[in-house]
Amino acid sequence: MRKRKIEKTLYLSEEENKILEEKCKKLNLSKSDYIRKLIKEYTPIKADMSILEKHRDEFKMIGNGLNTIARDAHRYGYIKERDLNHYLTWLNDICDDIKFNLNIE
């Protein structure tokens, strides 16, 4: 007698099927076993995106500043190192804040 009585039908694209077959082969699992493993071990995490929204305007300003540096580098053939360091430091500070708020090391 079957242990599992519920049948599910799954439709995949060619690319998705290829990926599934490669992963099954790599782990030496059947497709059914691989999908069951994903179902049992996967835990969805609700991401709190408010921290990114908090920094949205800063990301825009940094992007605009870096675009200006790139445009000037193309136009004049040199980069204002002080400005570049300013934007990169600012970006690193934001990344550190995001990592801290998401408890990522």
Summary of the structure (lengths in Angstrom):
residues: 105
radius of gyration: 23.7
end to end distance: 48.9
largest distance: 77.2
contacts: 186
relative contact order: 0.08
helix: 69%
strand: 0%
